[in-house]
Amino acid sequence: MGRGSPRAPGAPPAWLLLLLLLLPWSVWGAQAFRGNSPGEPVTPHWVLDGGAWRVVTLEEPALKLDTGLVALEAGGQELLLELEKNHRLLAAGYTETHYSPDGQPVVLVPNQRDHCYYHGRVRGFPDSWVVLSTCSGIRGLITLRSNVSYYVHPWPAGAAEGVSTHRILWTEQLLSWKGVCGQKDPEDKRNVTSRSPAAQIRDWREAQRSPKFLELYIVADHTLFVTQHRDLNHTKQRLLEIANYVDQILRTLDIRVALTGLEVWTEQDQIRITPDANSTLWAFLQWRRGLWGRRPHDSTQLLTGRAFQGDTVGLAPVGGVCLVESSGGVTADHSELPEGTAATMAHEIGHSLGLSHDPDGCCAEAAAEPGGCVMAAATGHPFPRVFSACSRRQLRAFLRAGRGPCLSDAPRSGLVARRPRCGNGFVEEGEACDCGAGQECPDPCCVAHNCSLRAGARCSRGACCASCQLKPAGTPCRRAAGDCDLPEFCTGAFPRCPPDLHLLDGSPCAGGRGFCRDGACPTLEQQCQQLWGPGSRPAPEACFQVVNSARNAHGNCGRDAEGNYVPCTQRDAQCGQLQCQGGEQSPLAPHTMPVDSTLRLDGREVTCRGAFPLPGAQLVPPDLGLVEPGTQCGPAMVCQDGRCQNTTFQELERCLAACHGHGVCNSNHNCHCDPGWAPPSCDQPGPGGSLDSGPVQPENHDAFLLAVISSFLLPLLPGAGLAWCCCRQRGSQLQRCLRGSGRDSRPNDGPCRDHPPARAQRLELGPMTTGEPRPSALRSLPEPNSRLENPVPSGQVQKPRSCLC
């Protein structure tokens, strides 16, 4: 599946599950510390080359070294912080956007290497990690062990007194808060205990097969800008600090953040932000579609300085990552410390990755007192910092099901600013493997101290690597996830599975009842079953025509700019509210209720079933129950923006013509050839597959060789037969044979016979049928005007003929 896919095949719709994170709003503001004194005074020093020490001051610009050593005292002991600039944090082409007084966007492209955000560890503490910014003094988190952490921050008052420039405190001194999440988990969710070391090593190996990247875009609303005293630089610094922490937290899921851009709404909000978190979320996701069209990315997060109703501080569609319509969320900037807000954003992103709350006994990585795990339903103080083993296994299941395809897309060449360093856990230029910073390397193929392969090893990790050796070419490494997805195969030359691709948009799917759209096959049948269960089916067309013309909450084609319901025209009726029959008694979407309408059709009563949000429900999108965009609503017509619109697939037709009838087209506009035909054009014998997805492995090697040989010999058989025939004949018999070989026979004359084409290349998709008769009272819709060529009836297709003697 490719980036921006609206829904992975077979996946539940994003609105079926939504996150509502609840935290007491009392932590809002500057009261982030217990007592009057925020920690003990401390004076950090840069340890420069040659051993010289330099006091860390609060002036700007601060030192922006690629690597550095900072010394400070905490808990009665001297700590040496080994820091490295987080070069992977900012993507190449990273942008910063704000708005001019006349409302025009101003886009800046700063130097992505010239920043002041660091990750690191404490010398002598193998399980430690550090996340700091040095933009104006030092600010950030120092974790020695799971239960021992410190927070260091500038203290301008001390600098004015000429004493010390910073304060340091145990995280237990931070104002404690308790938060719960409104997302309800299944009652039968099992408790998961810690796993054996062997199982943990298997988990590590599986996680290393394919590095994951989340291309993130963060937006700050106008209220947040105002709370930062309208200081654009300070606002951007806060967003970058939050992103730096989110990156560190997501590393515990083996996911790296590549920040593609920041945006600050300096003049006014670009959407309507209200205390209703639900309406704010869906307005933001609608705005995000335009942003994604201008700058593709994986997830967009809105940070707002406003308080939502009640205790709500976060909202995001669950399982919505990589989907154009739902890959994002809203988070209130509820904490004075960026770490607190970052933990909330990471929780939101976790739900977008399909993660549910940790059951009891899952979070063995961190005790509740120092924060617990990110996906805990109720969090402790001061904030969580790691994902649990349960979350990691749930993420792997999410990815195996074909969800989150954009995470597997390695950033394009040059997207991430790389600085290779052995021991950071990522294989970079000049490295064959990288075990990370642990004391023991669980990878039997890798030499930890220099990130090279052991003797005899050809690879270390990847879906196409087994026992330190490359898997043979043609070995399946990623199955097709649905009608519109394509399988991928090992190439025999690289350890990673080729990029995840799908069928080109417009390819027929679901037996001709739909068109592929970004790797999904939206049909009425699929949507009814998602909403009502496996036994559901689309209602008769009369239900769509009658109910959706009502212009009310139960029947409409969406809303206009003022929020009023729009009635469906006759042509657009199948693009309005989804009408179904059968299935469960209540819709599967939470916080919804069924709405039944009864019509008389051909002398009998027919029930039309729709879904409607419960009064006051917040966990449902405003377009709940509408037919999905891209659903076929007629021949060469699809639903878009509540209308049934003509569509053309000229790119698909051009691509199919280049495949010579022996393959399909993938999302890179290349041919994916049938077994027995070679890419790129499928016009020569070969193993099948594509230039992008690897060769298809034949089920039987001998059969494959026989097929290749036969493809060369079969064209010679007619000539050989003619020669044999002629050599066996004498006189008039020979003349008759020669004359017979050249006659223009009719389709059924003697040895001349029709041969059907190998594959129909023209798209022939008929009108939608719902399995019920059309009501006699309704007029037939006129055939739409389409730029596609008129399909030729199958009975009129001229088939190629051949004559054999």
C-alpha positions in Angstrom: 0.0 0.0 0.0 1.3 3.4 -0.8 1.4 6.6 1.2 -1.8 8.4 1.8 -4.0 5.4 1.4 -7.4 6.2 2.6 -8.0 2.7 4.1 -6.1 -0.6 4.1 -8.3 -3.4 2.7 -10.1 -5.2 5.3 -9.4 -2.6 7.9 -12.1 -1.1 10.1 -12.9 2.5 9.2 -11.0 5.1 11.2 -14.1 6.4 12.8 -14.9 3.1 14.5 -12.4 3.9 17.2 -11.3 7.3 18.5 -9.1 8.4 21.3 -10.3 10.8 24.0 -7.5 11.5 26.4 -8.6 13.0 29.7 -6.3 15.0 32.0 -7.2 17.5 34.7 -6.8 20.9 33.3 -5.4 22.1 36.6 -1.8 21.6 35.4 -2.3 24.4 32.8 -0.2 27.4 33.4 3.1 27.9 35.1 2.4 25.9 38.3 4.4 22.9 37.2 6.5 22.5 40.3 5.8 21.5 43.9 6.7 24.1 46.4 8.3 27.5 45.9 11.7 26.3 44.8 11.9 24.5 41.4 14.9 22.2 42.3 18.5 22.7 43.4 20.8 25.2 41.8 23.3 23.8 39.4 25.9 25.2 36.9 26.3 22.9 33.9 29.6 23.1 32.0 30.6 22.2 28.4 33.6 20.0 28.5 35.6 21.1 25.5 38.5 19.5 23.6 41.6 19.4 25.8 39.6 19.1 29.0 38.7 22.8 29.4 35.3 23.6 31.0 33.0 26.4 29.9 29.9 27.5 31.8 26.6 27.0 30.0 25.1 30.5 29.8 21.7 31.6 28.8 22.8 33.9 26.0 22.0 33.1 22.4 23.4 31.8 20.2 24.4 28.9 22.3 27.0 26.3 21.2 25.5 24.0 18.5 28.1 21.3 18.4 27.4 18.1 16.5 28.6 16.1 19.6 29.3 17.4 23.0 30.0 16.6 26.7 28.2 18.4 29.5 29.1 18.0 33.1 26.7 18.8 36.0 25.9 17.6 39.5 22.7 15.8 40.4 21.8 13.8 43.5 25.3 14.3 45.0 27.1 12.8 42.0 28.9 14.2 39.0 27.2 13.3 35.7 28.7 13.5 32.3 26.1 13.8 29.5 27.3 12.5 26.2 25.2 14.5 23.7 24.7 14.1 19.9 22.7 16.4 17.8 19.5 14.7 16.6 20.4 15.0 13.0 17.5 12.8 12.0 14.9 15.0 13.6 14.5 17.4 10.7 13.9 16.2 7.2 15.7 17.6 4.2 13.4 20.2 2.8 12.0 20.9 6.3 9.9 24.1 6.3 8.6 26.6 8.8 5.5 28.5 7.9 3.8 31.5 9.5 1.5 34.1 8.1 1.9 37.8 7.2 -0.5 40.5 8.4 -2.5 40.2 5.2 -3.0 36.5 5.8 -0.6 35.2 3.2 1.6 32.2 4.2 5.3 32.8 4.6 7.4 29.6 4.1 11.0 29.5 5.3 13.5 26.7 4.6 16.1 26.8 7.4 19.3 24.9 7.6 18.1 21.6 9.0 21.6 20.9 10.5 21.8 24.2 12.4 19.6 23.4 15.4 20.0 22.8 19.1 18.1 19.6 19.9 20.1 16.6 21.3 19.7 13.0 22.3 22.3 11.2 24.4 23.2 9.1 27.4 24.9 9.5 30.7 28.4 8.1 30.9 28.6 5.0 33.1 24.8 4.3 33.0 24.1 1.8 30.3 20.3 2.1 30.4 20.3 5.9 30.5 19.0 8.4 28.0 19.0 12.1 27.7 16.8 14.5 25.7 17.9 18.2 25.8 17.7 21.5 24.0 20.6 24.0 24.2 18.9 26.8 22.4 19.0 29.1 25.5 20.8 27.3 28.3 20.1 23.6 28.8 16.6 22.3 29.2 15.5 18.7 29.3 15.2 15.3 30.8 18.0 13.1 32.1 17.1 9.5 32.8 19.6 7.3 34.7 17.3 4.3 35.2 13.7 3.6 34.8 13.0 5.0 38.3 15.6 7.7 38.5 15.2 10.9 36.4 16.1 14.5 36.6 14.8 17.6 34.9 17.2 20.5 34.3 16.1 23.9 33.2 17.4 27.5 32.9 16.9 29.8 35.9 17.3 33.4 34.9 16.9 34.7 38.5 20.0 32.8 39.5 22.0 34.2 36.5 21.0 37.7 37.6 22.3 37.1 41.1 25.6 35.8 39.6 25.1 32.4 41.4 24.0 29.6 39.1 22.3 29.6 35.7 20.2 26.4 36.1 18.1 24.4 38.4 17.8 20.6 38.6 15.1 18.5 40.3 14.0 15.0 40.6 11.0 14.3 38.4 9.1 13.3 41.6 9.2 17.0 42.5 7.1 17.9 39.4 3.5 18.6 40.0 1.8 15.2 40.0 -1.2 14.6 37.8 -3.4 11.7 37.1 -5.0 11.2 33.7 -7.4 8.7 32.2 -8.4 8.1 28.6 -12.0 8.0 27.5 -11.3 5.3 24.9 -12.9 2.0 26.1 -11.0 -1.2 25.5 -12.6 -4.6 24.9 -13.8 -6.4 28.0 -12.0 -9.6 27.2 -8.6 -8.1 26.7 -6.0 -10.4 28.1 -3.4 -9.6 30.6 0.1 -10.0 29.1 3.1 -10.7 31.3 6.7 -10.3 30.5 8.3 -12.5 27.9 11.3 -14.8 28.0 14.7 -13.5 26.8 14.5 -15.7 23.7 11.1 -14.2 22.8 12.4 -10.7 23.3 15.3 -11.5 20.9 12.8 -12.7 18.3 10.8 -9.5 18.8 14.0 -7.5 18.3 14.9 -9.3 15.1 11.4 -8.9 13.7 11.4 -5.2 14.6 14.8 -4.7 12.8 13.5 -6.2 9.5 12.2 -3.0 8.2 13.0 0.4 9.8 9.9 2.6 10.3 9.7 6.4 9.8 6.9 8.7 10.7 7.0 11.9 8.6 5.4 14.4 11.0 4.0 17.9 10.5 3.1 20.0 13.6 0.8 23.0 13.6 0.4 25.6 16.4 -2.9 27.5 16.6 -3.2 31.2 17.2 -4.0 30.9 20.9 -0.8 28.9 21.5 1.1 31.6 19.7 -0.5 34.2 22.0 0.4 32.2 25.1 4.0 32.3 23.9 3.8 36.1 24.1 3.5 36.3 20.3 7.1 35.4 20.0 7.5 33.3 16.8 10.9 32.0 17.7 9.9 30.8 21.1 6.8 29.2 19.7 8.8 27.3 17.2 11.4 26.3 19.8 8.6 24.8 21.9 7.2 22.8 19.0 10.7 21.5 18.2 11.3 20.5 21.8 8.0 18.6 21.8 9.0 16.9 18.5 12.4 15.9 19.9 10.7 14.2 22.9 8.1 12.5 20.7 11.0 11.1 18.6 12.6 9.7 21.7 9.4 8.1 22.9 8.5 6.6 19.5 12.0 5.0 19.4 10.7 2.5 21.9 8.4 1.4 19.1 11.4 1.3 16.7 9.9 4.3 14.9 11.8 7.4 14.1 10.3 10.8 13.6 11.3 12.9 10.5 9.8 16.3 11.0 8.8 17.7 7.6 7.5 21.0 8.8 6.1 23.3 11.5 3.4 25.9 11.0 2.3 28.7 13.3 -1.0 30.4 12.8 0.4 33.8 13.8 -2.5 36.0 12.5 -5.6 33.9 13.0 -6.7 30.3 13.0 -7.1 28.6 9.7 -10.0 26.5 11.0 -12.7 27.1 13.5 -11.4 26.0 16.9 -14.0 25.6 19.6 -14.2 24.0 23.0 -15.8 21.0 21.3 -12.7 18.7 20.7 -14.7 16.6 18.2 -15.7 19.4 15.9 -12.2 20.9 16.1 -10.6 17.5 15.2 -12.7 17.0 12.1 -12.3 20.6 11.0 -8.6 20.2 11.3 -8.5 16.8 9.4 -10.5 18.5 6.6 -7.9 21.3 6.5 -5.2 18.7 6.6 -6.3 17.3 3.2 -5.3 20.5 1.5 -2.0 20.5 3.3 -1.3 16.9 2.4 -1.9 17.8 -1.3 0.7 20.5 -1.1 3.2 18.7 1.1 2.7 14.9 1.5 3.5 13.5 4.9 2.3 10.8 7.2 0.7 12.5 10.2 -0.3 16.0 11.2 -0.7 17.1 14.8 -2.4 20.3 15.9 -1.3 21.9 19.2 -3.8 24.3 20.6 -3.5 26.8 23.5 -7.2 26.5 24.1 -8.9 24.4 26.7 -11.5 21.8 25.5 -14.7 21.1 27.3 -14.4 19.0 30.4 -11.1 17.3 31.0 -10.4 16.5 27.3 -6.9 17.4 26.1 -6.5 15.1 23.1 -8.4 13.5 20.3 -7.4 11.4 17.4 -8.8 8.7 15.1 -7.6 5.2 16.2 -5.8 3.3 13.4 -5.9 6.4 11.1 -2.2 6.7 10.4 -1.3 7.1 6.7 -5.0 7.7 5.8 -5.6 11.0 3.9 -8.8 11.7 5.8 -7.8 10.7 9.3 -4.0 10.7 9.8 -3.8 13.4 12.4 -4.9 14.6 15.9 -5.4 17.5 18.2 -3.6 18.0 21.5 -4.0 20.8 24.0 -0.7 22.2 25.2 -1.7 21.5 28.8 1.7 21.3 30.5 4.2 24.0 31.2 6.9 21.5 30.4 7.2 20.3 26.8 7.7 16.7 28.0 4.2 16.6 29.4 2.6 17.7 26.1 4.9 15.4 24.1 3.8 12.4 26.2 0.2 13.3 25.3 1.0 13.7 21.6 2.8 10.4 21.7 -0.3 8.8 23.2 -2.4 10.3 20.4 0.0 9.0 17.8 0.0 5.6 19.5 -3.8 5.4 19.0 -3.3 6.5 15.4 -1.0 3.5 15.1 -3.8 1.2 16.2 -2.7 0.8 19.8 -5.1 0.3 22.6 -4.5 0.8 26.3 -2.2 -1.5 28.2 -3.9 -4.1 30.3 -2.8 -4.8 33.9 0.7 -6.4 34.0 1.8 -5.1 30.6 4.0 -2.2 31.6 7.1 -4.0 32.9 9.3 -1.3 31.4 8.4 1.5 33.9 6.7 1.7 37.2 3.6 3.8 37.6 5.3 6.2 40.0 7.8 7.6 37.5 5.2 7.8 34.8 4.5 4.3 33.6 4.0 3.4 29.9 2.6 5.7 27.2 -0.5 3.7 26.5 -1.6 3.3 30.1 -5.3 4.1 30.5 -4.4 6.1 33.6 -1.0 7.7 33.8 1.1 8.6 36.8 3.4 11.5 37.5 5.2 13.2 36.0 4.7 11.8 32.5 5.2 8.4 30.7 8.3 7.9 28.5 8.2 4.4 27.0 5.8 2.1 25.1 5.3 -1.3 26.6 6.1 -4.7 25.1 2.3 -5.1 24.6 2.2 -2.0 22.5 5.1 -3.2 20.4 3.4 -6.5 19.7 0.1 -4.8 18.9 1.9 -2.5 16.5 3.5 -5.5 14.7 0.1 -7.1 14.3 -1.2 -3.7 13.0 1.5 -3.7 10.3 1.1 -7.3 9.4 -2.5 -6.6 8.6 -1.4 -4.2 5.9 -2.1 -1.1 8.0 0.2 1.9 8.2 1.9 1.4 4.9 3.5 4.8 4.8 5.7 3.8 7.8 7.5 1.3 5.7 8.3 3.8 3.0 11.9 4.7 3.7 12.3 8.5 3.3 13.3 9.3 -0.3 17.0 9.9 -0.9 18.2 12.9 1.0 15.0 13.3 2.9 16.6 12.6 6.3 19.9 14.4 7.1 22.1 11.5 8.1 25.3 11.5 10.1 26.5 7.9 10.5 27.4 6.8 14.0 27.9 3.1 15.0 25.9 2.2 18.0 22.7 4.3 17.4 20.6 1.3 16.3 20.2 2.5 12.6 22.1 1.2 9.7 23.6 4.2 8.0 26.1 4.9 5.2 29.2 2.8 5.6 27.6 0.4 8.0 26.3 -3.2 7.3 24.5 -3.5 10.7 24.0 -1.7 14.0 23.1 -3.3 17.3 22.4 -0.1 19.1 23.8 1.1 22.4 23.2 -2.0 24.5 26.0 -3.9 26.2 25.1 -7.1 24.4 24.3 -7.4 20.7 21.4 -9.8 20.1 22.2 -9.9 16.4 24.4 -13.0 15.6 25.3 -11.5 12.2 26.8 -8.3 13.4 30.1 -7.2 15.0 28.9 -4.6 17.4 32.0 -2.4 17.9 32.4 -1.6 14.2 29.0 -2.3 12.8 30.3 -4.8 10.2 29.1 -8.3 9.3 30.6 -11.3 10.8 32.7 -13.6 8.6 30.5 -15.5 6.1 27.4 -13.3 6.7 25.8 -11.6 3.7 23.2 -9.6 5.7 22.1 -8.8 9.2 18.4 -8.0 9.1 15.5 -7.5 6.8 12.5 -9.4 5.5 14.8 -11.0 2.9 17.5 -12.0 5.3 17.5 -15.4 7.1 20.3 -16.9 9.2 22.7 -14.1 8.0 22.1 -15.1 4.3 20.0 -13.4 1.6 16.8 -15.2 0.7 16.5 -16.4 -3.0 15.1 -14.1 -5.6 11.3 -14.6 -5.8 10.8 -15.4 -2.1 7.5 -13.7 -1.0 8.3 -11.1 1.6 5.0 -9.1 1.7 1.6 -10.5 0.9 -1.1 -8.6 -1.0 -3.4 -7.1 1.6 -6.5 -7.0 -0.6 -7.9 -6.7 -4.1 -6.0 -3.5 -4.8 -2.7 -4.4 -3.2 0.3 -6.2 -4.9 2.6 -8.7 -3.3 6.4 -8.1 -3.1 9.2 -10.5 -3.5 12.9 -10.7 -2.5 15.3 -9.7 -5.3 18.1 -11.9 -4.1 20.5 -9.0 -3.9 19.1 -6.9 -1.0 18.0 -7.9 2.5 15.0 -5.6 2.6 11.7 -6.2 1.0 11.0 -3.9 -2.0 8.7 -0.9 -1.3 5.0 -1.6 -0.7 3.1 -0.8 -3.9 -0.5 -1.2 -4.9 -2.6 -1.2 -8.1 -2.8 2.0 -10.1 -5.9 4.1 -9.3 -8.8 3.1 -11.5 -8.0 -0.6 -11.7 -11.2 -2.7 -11.5 -11.7 -4.5 -8.2 -14.4 -6.4 -6.3 -15.4 -8.3 -9.5 -15.9 -5.0 -11.4 -18.1 -3.4 -8.7 -15.4 -0.8 -7.8 -12.3 1.1 -8.7 -9.0 0.9 -6.8 -8.3 4.2 -5.0 -5.0 4.6 -3.2 -4.8 0.9 -2.6 -8.3 0.5 -1.3 -11.4 -0.8 -3.0 -14.4 1.2 -1.7 -17.7 -0.5 -2.4 -21.2 -0.2 -0.9 -21.0 -3.9 0.1 -17.8 -3.4 2.0 -19.0 -0.2 3.8 -22.3 -1.9 4.8 -20.4 -4.8 6.3 -18.0 -2.5 8.2 -20.9 -0.6 9.7 -23.4 -3.5 10.3 -21.4 -6.7 10.2 -20.7 -9.5 7.8 -24.4 -10.2 7.0 -25.1 -6.8 5.7 -25.7 -5.7 2.1 -26.6 -2.4 0.3 -30.3 -1.5 0.3 -32.2 -1.1 -3.0 -31.6 2.0 -5.0 -35.0 3.3 -4.0 -33.7 3.7 -0.4 -30.9 5.9 -1.6 -33.2 8.0 -3.8 -36.0 8.5 -1.3 -34.2 8.8 2.0 -31.3 10.9 0.8 -33.6 13.5 -0.8 -35.0 14.4 2.7 -32.3 17.0 3.5 -32.2 16.1 7.2 -29.7 14.4 9.5 -30.9 10.9 8.4 -30.8 11.5 4.6 -28.5 14.0 2.8 -25.4 14.4 0.6 -23.4 16.2 3.2 -23.4 19.8 4.5 -22.7 23.2 2.8 -20.3 25.9 4.0 -22.9 27.1 6.6 -23.4 23.6 8.0 -26.8 23.0 6.5 -27.7 19.6 5.1 -27.7 19.3 1.4 -30.3 17.1 -0.3 -29.2 14.6 -2.9 -30.2 14.9 -6.5 -31.3 11.8 -8.3 -27.9 11.4 -9.9 -26.1 11.8 -6.6 -28.3 9.7 -4.4 -25.8 6.8 -4.0 -23.2 9.2 -2.7 -25.2 10.4 0.3 -26.0 8.5 3.5 -25.2 4.8 3.3 -28.4 2.7 3.2 -28.0 -1.0 4.1 -30.0 -4.1 5.0 -29.3 -7.0 7.3 -26.4 -7.4 9.7 -26.4 -6.6 13.4 -29.3 -4.9 15.2 -27.1 -1.9 16.0 -24.3 -0.3 14.1 -20.7 -1.4 15.0 -19.6 2.2 15.2 -19.6 3.4 18.8 -21.9 6.2 20.0 -24.3 5.6 17.1 -27.9 4.4 16.8 -29.8 2.8 13.9 -32.3 4.8 11.9 -34.7 2.7 9.9 -36.9 3.9 7.1 -39.7 1.8 5.4 -40.6 2.1 1.7 -43.1 0.2 -0.4 -41.4 -1.4 -3.4 -43.2 -3.6 -5.9 -46.0 -4.2 -3.5 -43.8 -5.1 -0.5 -42.3 -3.2 2.3 -38.5 -2.6 2.3 -36.5 -1.4 5.2 -33.6 1.0 4.7 -31.0 1.2 7.5 -28.8 4.1 8.2 -26.6 5.1 11.2 -26.9 8.3 13.2 -24.8 9.7 16.1 -26.3 9.6 19.5 -27.2 13.1 20.9 -24.2 14.7 22.4 -21.7 12.1 21.2 -18.2 13.4 20.6 -16.4 10.3 19.3 -17.9 10.3 15.8 -17.0 12.3 12.7 -19.5 14.7 11.2 -19.7 12.6 8.0 -20.6 9.4 9.8 -22.6 7.1 7.6 -21.9 8.9 4.3 -20.8 6.8 1.3 -17.0 6.9 1.1 -15.2 9.0 -1.6 -14.1 6.9 -4.6 -17.1 4.5 -4.4 -18.5 3.6 -7.8 -21.9 5.1 -8.4 -22.3 4.4 -12.1 -20.3 3.4 -15.2 -17.0 5.4 -15.1 -18.5 7.5 -12.2 -17.4 7.7 -8.5 -18.5 9.6 -5.4 -16.6 12.7 -4.6 -17.7 15.4 -2.2 -21.2 14.0 -1.9 -21.6 14.0 -5.7 -21.6 11.3 -8.4 -18.9 12.6 -10.8 -17.5 11.4 -14.1 -14.0 10.1 -13.9 -11.3 9.1 -16.4 -8.4 6.7 -16.0 -6.3 7.8 -18.9 -3.0 7.1 -17.1 -4.2 3.6 -16.4 -5.2 2.9 -20.0 -1.8 4.2 -21.2 0.0 2.0 -18.7 -2.0 -1.1 -19.5 -1.3 -0.7 -23.2 2.4 -0.9 -22.4 1.9 -4.2 -20.5 0.9 -6.1 -23.7 -2.0 -7.8 -22.0 0.2 -9.8 -19.7 0.2 -7.7 -16.5 -1.4 -5.0 -14.4 -0.1 -1.5 -13.5 1.3 -0.6 -10.1 1.2 2.7 -8.3 4.6 3.7 -9.8 3.0 3.4 -13.3 5.1 0.3 -14.1 3.9 -3.1 -15.3 3.5 -5.9 -12.7 3.8 -8.9 -15.1 2.0 -12.2 -14.8 4.2 -15.2 -14.0 5.9 -16.3 -17.2 6.4 -12.7 -18.5 9.3 -10.4 -17.8 9.2 -6.7 -16.8 9.3 -4.0 -17.7 6.8 -4.5 -20.6 5.6 -8.1 -20.1 6.3 -8.9 -23.8 9.2 -11.3 -23.2 9.4 -14.6 -21.3 10.4 -14.2 -17.7 9.7 -14.7 -14.0 6.9 -12.2 -13.7 6.7 -9.3 -11.1 7.9 -5.8 -11.7 11.0 -3.6 -11.6 9.6 -2.3 -8.2 8.4 -5.5 -6.5 10.9 -8.1 -7.4 10.5 -11.3 -9.5 7.6 -13.7 -8.9 8.9 -17.1 -7.7 7.5 -19.9 -9.9 5.8 -22.7 -7.9 7.9 -25.3 -9.7 11.3 -24.5 -11.2 11.1 -27.3 -13.8 7.7 -26.1 -14.9 9.0 -22.6 -15.2 11.8 -23.7 -17.5 9.4 -25.8 -19.5 7.1 -22.7 -19.9 10.1 -20.6 -21.1 11.2 -23.2 -23.6 7.7 -23.7 -24.8 7.2 -20.0 -25.4 10.0 -20.2 -27.9 9.1 -23.5 -29.5 5.3 -23.2 -29.9 5.5 -20.3 -32.4 7.7 -22.7 -34.6 5.2 -25.6 -34.6 2.9 -24.2 -37.3 5.8 -23.8 -39.7 7.3 -27.2 -38.8 3.9 -28.8 -39.4 3.5 -27.1 -42.8 7.0 -28.3 -43.8 6.3 -31.8 -42.7 2.9 -31.8 -44.5 4.4 -30.5 -47.8 7.3 -33.0 -47.7 4.9 -35.9 -47.4 2.8 -34.8 -50.4 3.4 -35.4 -54.1 2.1 -33.6 -57.2 -1.4 -32.2 -57.0 -1.7 -33.1 -53.4 1.3 -30.9 -52.7 -0.2 -28.0 -54.7 -3.5 -28.3 -52.8 -1.7 -28.2 -49.5 0.2 -25.1 -50.5 -2.9 -23.4 -51.8 -4.8 -24.4 -48.6 -2.2 -22.9 -46.4 -2.7 -19.4 -47.8 -6.5 -19.3 -48.2 -8.5 -16.7 -46.3 -10.7 -18.9 -44.3 -13.8 -17.9 -42.5 -13.9 -18.0 -38.7 -15.1 -21.6 -38.6 -13.5 -23.0 -41.8 -11.5 -26.1 -41.3 -8.2 -25.5 -39.5 -8.8 -21.7 -39.3 -10.3 -20.9 -35.9 -10.7 -18.1 -33.5 -8.4 -17.5 -30.6 -9.6 -15.4 -27.7 -7.4 -12.5 -26.6 -5.2 -13.3 -23.6 -6.5 -10.4 -21.5 -9.0 -7.6 -22.0 -7.2 -4.3 -21.6 -10.2 -2.0 -21.8 -12.0 -1.2 -18.6 -15.6 -2.3 -18.8 -17.4 -1.5 -15.6 -21.2 -1.7 -15.5 -23.7 0.2 -13.4 -24.0 -0.6 -9.7 -26.5 -3.3 -8.8 -27.8 -3.8 -5.3 -29.6 -7.1 -5.8 -33.1 -5.5 -5.7 -35.4 -4.5 -8.5 -35.6 -0.9 -9.5 -38.8 0.8 -8.4 -41.1 1.5 -11.3 -42.0 4.9 -9.9 -38.4 6.1 -10.4 -37.1 7.4 -13.7 -34.0 5.7 -15.1 -30.9 7.8 -14.8 -29.5 9.0 -18.1 -26.1 7.6 -19.0 -23.5 10.1 -17.9 -21.1 11.8 -20.3 -17.7 10.3 -19.9 -14.4 11.0 -21.5 -13.7 7.3 -21.5 -14.1 5.5 -24.9 -17.4 3.7 -25.2 -16.8 0.0 -24.3 -17.2 -2.4 -27.2 -19.8 -5.1 -26.5 -18.1 -8.4 -26.1 -20.0 -9.9 -29.0 -18.6 -7.3 -31.4 -14.9 -7.7 -30.5 -13.0 -8.8 -33.5 -10.9 -11.7 -32.4 -7.6 -12.7 -34.0 -7.6 -15.7 -36.3 -4.9 -18.1 -37.4 -4.7 -20.9 -39.9 -2.9 -24.2 -39.5 -2.4 -26.7 -42.3 
